[in-house]
Amino acid sequence: MEEEKKEKGLSVTTVWFMIAVALFFDVLQGLLIPVGIGFFVPIVSYPTFWLWFKRYDISFFSMKRAPVLGIGALIEVIPGLDLLPAFTFTVARIALASKLQDIVPGADIIKLDIMKRK
């Protein structure tokens, strides 16, 4: 039997699947908000992604990610803004930043200086 290569970090497929599941949670929450039980969705979604990222040795709750999670949580509690897919953006940012660091060690998605002036 061939040995399976275990990829360290997130695969591209896993990143897209995480984003799709996060979008599902956001849509579900948007549908349940008018009924008055939309607040139950984060009770399930945050632990789900904490475990999922933990499986790949990625810290979901950390001081480095606190601003991203804080902004996402703030958007979720403001009426009207809570319909935005904030949780999807949060998960996508964490997953893509992790994938970027796997490709380019030491890189940070915020400090890329793409718009650097000469």
Summary of the structure (lengths in Angstrom):
residues: 118
radius of gyration: 16.2
end to end distance: 55.1
largest distance: 55.6
contacts: 284
relative contact order: 0.16
helix: 59%
strand: 0%
